[in-house]
Structure formats: C-alpha cells, structure tokens
Amino acid sequence: MVMETTKIPDIPIPASRVGLGTWAIGGFQWGGADDDESVRTIHAALDLGINLIDTAPAYGFGHSEEVIGRAIAERGQRDRVIIATKGGLERRGDALFRNGTRRQIFEEVELSLARLRTDYIDLYQVHWPDPQTPYEETAEALRDLKREGKIRAVGVSNYSIEAMERFRRVTPIASAQPPFNLFEREAEVDIIPWCRAHGVATLTYGALCRGLLSGAINKETQFSGDDLRKVDPKFLPPRFEQYLKAVELLERYARERYQTGVLALAVRWVLDTPGVSVALWGTRHPGELAPLEEVMRFRLDDEARAYVEAVVAETVHDPVGPEFMAPPERPAEAAPHMGAPL
Ligand SMILES: NC(=O)c1ccc[n+]([C@@H]2O[C@H](COP(=O)([O-])OP(=O)(O)OC[C@H]3O[C@@H](n4cnc5c(N)ncnc54)[C@H](OP(=O)(O)O)[C@@H]3O)[C@@H](O)[C@H]2O)c1
C-alpha cells in the first residue's frame, strides 16, 4: 500500500493524508477505552504509514495525550511522527469552556508537552474560537510559543473565516480543522475553499461521522456509559433511520462499483474533495484500520461523487450538523463583592 502524503506549512516531513484521530482513546464521552489496545492502535497506524496523530487535552482530560506519549516513547522515532494537539479549552470540574487567553494557552502547552513526553509539538491548534478573548491575543500566544520552539506550526480548529483573517494578521496559519464528512459538509462551502486559496492545510475531522459511516452501526447498536452518541441527534429518532438508510445504500454502491465498503467510500469522498489535505479517522482498535488499504487503492470520479451525494440528499430528509459538540463560552465570573459584608 502506498500512503498518500501532503505538505503542511512549517512541518518538515510529509504528512500522511489519513491522520489518526484519538478522541475516543481518551475514553471520556466514548464509554471508556482500553489503554493497551489504544497503544496497539497507535503502533498499527504508524506501521501502516499514518504519521499524523491528532489529539487534544480535551480528550479524556489529558488521557489521550498520555497514551500517545506512552505509545511514541515505546516505539521511538519521535521525529517521524507529527503530533497535532490543541489548546484553548479550560476545564472546570467535568466541563470544558472556551478559553483562548495567553495565560491559558501557555499553561496548557506545558501540560501537553509533559503528557506527550516530548519537548516540541509539531502542530498546535486552537481547539475552538473563544469570543471572549481577542483572536489576536490567542494568535500572539501561539506566535510566541513557536518562537520559543515549543511548537513548530500553528493551527486553528472550528474557526470561521473572519476569525482566521484576524488571527493570521498576527501569525501565519499552517492548518485549519473543520468537521467534514458525507453527512456534515458545511466546510466545503467556505472554509475549505478559503484554506485552499490561502495555502492553509486542512485536517478535516470526523471522516466517519462518529462511526455512523463505518457500516458497523445498525438499529440494534447500543452505546455504553457516557458515550456521546447517546445524545448525538444523528443517532436518535427520527433521524437515525434516515442516516442508516443512506449508509445501507452507500454500502451497496461501494460493493458494486468498487468492491469495497461504505467506510472506504466515505474516507475516499473526504480525501477526494479539492482542498482537503488530511482526513482524520478516529479509532481505538488496531483492526479497524484494515480498510485503509482499500481507501488507498481507488479514487472517486465526478459521476461517483454526484451519485453518493444524491443518495444522501434523497435519503436524509432532516439533516442535522455537528453543533451539539461545541463547548460553551466561559460563564460570567461572579461579580466581585463591593462594600461591607452584609
Ligand atoms: N477539532 C475538533 O473540534 C474535533 C471534533 C471531533 C473530532 N476531532 C478529531 O477528529 C478525529 C476523528 O473524529 P471522531 O473520532 O469524532 O469520529 P470518526 O473518525 O468519524 O469516527 C470514529 C469512530 O468510528 C468507529 N470506527 C472507526 N473505524 C471503524 C471500523 N473500521 N469499523 C467500525 N467502526 C469504526 C469507531 O467507533 P468505536 O470506537 O465505537 O468502535 C471510532 O471511534 C477525532 O478522533 C479527533 O482527533 C476534532
């Protein structure tokens, strides 16, 4: 298998066009994860030629980063791996709030470096825009961390074009990370074309729409513990049946036309979208990466693309986006008490 690669600005080595997503490896919001299995998954990904690993402190409150740190320490060859992590979410109890202040970012980078057992982060991305902090302040923080050598490239995630325009007046943006898959296509309207026009690499997330496009989910599938798919509106009535029907039709088409499954079709559809640099594919089981070989052996032509898009449009009557995942802004601080205590 020949892995497709791409160039991410400020990253000296080519990046694999499929990146390993490690949100579920953090366990939290995914019903828990088995760390040894996760380490085997990371090693399997590296063996298959996936050299970009996307993570965040938000994934299991640091646990995903710790598991990646362990996996890379056990494997060695740190310089062959592109670690893409994020910052800008503040933990309060078991909740996360947007916080793009300089202080927050500087604190988080140190914690990420320690958890990842490394002295530099290849790509540091702002996880979500924080409307309570000027984008320029966040950009200055990342610019300064890059100057210090703690991070090599600066990225953003879930940013609007307006936010990216302001941000890049302070420091260049190497990458943007929007959601993008066959069921969540908003980014193709503006974000991806803008990135393409401005030399910003795109690491699109959720290639399988949280597993929905894997072909392994059906009406009987039960999610355990705190798995966020229990509250994901795509996995609930009345939409769940519509999405499953689309998956069934896509699976049939993938078999007939390409002798592959819906998963490979879905990842290929993302990769063949002009302007997509990397598709992030989340998994915590090594065997789940087996279809990668099929993904790398075909391309979607215009006719196939139009067909799969029509299937989705005709089957999913009541589409919904990934907005339910967006973390809230920080709650207003309690007003400082003025005057004498009552
Ligand atoms: N920047 C952001 O705000 C943001 C938001 C979301 C995601 N992301 C990034 O993008 C990555 C990918 O997104 P995602 O993890 O949410 O979702 P995804 O890639 O769309 O789907 C991941 C899930 O699909 C299932 N799956 C994967 N391969 C499979 C296979 N071969 N057979 C059956 N099921 C399979 C697994 O579910 P099970 O584990 O249950 O088997 C896996 O956890 C994340 O891990 C994260 O790095 C970023």
The ligand as a MOL file (V3000), in Angstrom:
LIG
                    3D

  0  0  0     0  0            999 V3000
M  V30 BEGIN CTAB
M  V30 COUNTS 48 52 0 0 0
M  V30 BEGIN ATOM
M  V30 1 N -11.3620 19.8030 16.4180 0
M  V30 2 C -12.4620 19.3010 16.9020 0
M  V30 3 O -13.2930 20.0050 17.4940 0
M  V30 4 C -12.7250 17.8250 16.7160 0
M  V30 5 C -14.0090 17.2940 16.9530 0
M  V30 6 C -14.2060 15.9420 16.7260 0
M  V30 7 C -13.1640 15.1450 16.2910 0
M  V30 8 N -11.9170 15.6790 16.1060 0 CHG=1
M  V30 9 C -10.7690 14.8570 15.6780 0
M  V30 10 O -11.1350 14.0520 14.5650 0
M  V30 11 C -10.9530 12.6710 14.9060 0
M  V30 12 C -11.9470 11.8250 14.1620 0
M  V30 13 O -13.2650 12.1190 14.5790 0
M  V30 14 P -14.0880 11.1610 15.5340 0
M  V30 15 O -13.1240 10.3070 16.2760 0
M  V30 16 O -15.0150 12.0160 16.2840 0 CHG=-1
M  V30 17 O -15.0010 10.3330 14.5940 0
M  V30 18 P -14.8650 9.4210 13.3030 0
M  V30 19 O -13.4830 9.3180 12.8270 0
M  V30 20 O -15.8860 9.9380 12.3930 0
M  V30 21 O -15.3740 8.0420 13.8800 0
M  V30 22 C -14.6300 7.3790 14.8640 0
M  V30 23 C -15.3500 6.1320 15.3360 0
M  V30 24 O -15.7410 5.3220 14.2350 0
M  V30 25 C -15.6770 3.9670 14.5910 0
M  V30 26 N -14.8160 3.2650 13.6250 0
M  V30 27 C -13.6270 3.6610 13.1260 0
M  V30 28 N -13.1410 2.7290 12.2850 0
M  V30 29 C -14.0420 1.7310 12.2600 0
M  V30 30 C -14.1100 0.4780 11.6020 0
M  V30 31 N -13.1380 0.0630 10.7740 0
M  V30 32 N -15.1920 -0.3120 11.8150 0
M  V30 33 C -16.1770 0.0920 12.6350 0
M  V30 34 N -16.1710 1.2560 13.3020 0
M  V30 35 C -15.1120 2.0630 13.1080 0
M  V30 36 C -15.0760 3.8830 15.9710 0
M  V30 37 O -16.1140 3.7510 16.9290 0
M  V30 38 P -15.8800 2.7810 18.2030 0
M  V30 39 O -14.6460 3.2760 18.8670 0
M  V30 40 O -17.1040 2.8950 18.9930 0
M  V30 41 O -15.6520 1.4180 17.5750 0
M  V30 42 C -14.4230 5.2480 16.1210 0
M  V30 43 O -14.2940 5.6470 17.4470 0
M  V30 44 C -11.0820 12.6600 16.4270 0
M  V30 45 O -10.5980 11.4670 16.9930 0
M  V30 46 C -10.3030 13.8930 16.7660 0
M  V30 47 O -8.9210 13.6460 16.6540 0
M  V30 48 C -11.7090 17.0130 16.2870 0
M  V30 END ATOM
M  V30 BEGIN BOND
M  V30 1 1 1 2
M  V30 2 2 2 3
M  V30 3 1 2 4
M  V30 4 1 4 5
M  V30 5 2 4 48
M  V30 6 2 5 6
M  V30 7 1 6 7
M  V30 8 2 7 8
M  V30 9 1 8 9
M  V30 10 1 8 48
M  V30 11 1 9 10
M  V30 12 1 9 46
M  V30 13 1 10 11
M  V30 14 1 11 12
M  V30 15 1 11 44
M  V30 16 1 12 13
M  V30 17 1 13 14
M  V30 18 2 14 15
M  V30 19 1 14 16
M  V30 20 1 14 17
M  V30 21 1 17 18
M  V30 22 2 18 19
M  V30 23 1 18 20
M  V30 24 1 18 21
M  V30 25 1 21 22
M  V30 26 1 22 23
M  V30 27 1 23 24
M  V30 28 1 23 42
M  V30 29 1 24 25
M  V30 30 1 25 26
M  V30 31 1 25 36
M  V30 32 1 26 27
M  V30 33 1 26 35
M  V30 34 2 27 28
M  V30 35 1 28 29
M  V30 36 1 29 30
M  V30 37 2 29 35
M  V30 38 1 30 31
M  V30 39 2 30 32
M  V30 40 1 32 33
M  V30 41 2 33 34
M  V30 42 1 34 35
M  V30 43 1 36 37
M  V30 44 1 36 42
M  V30 45 1 37 38
M  V30 46 2 38 39
M  V30 47 1 38 40
M  V30 48 1 38 41
M  V30 49 1 42 43
M  V30 50 1 44 45
M  V30 51 1 44 46
M  V30 52 1 46 47
M  V30 END BOND
M  V30 END CTAB
M  END
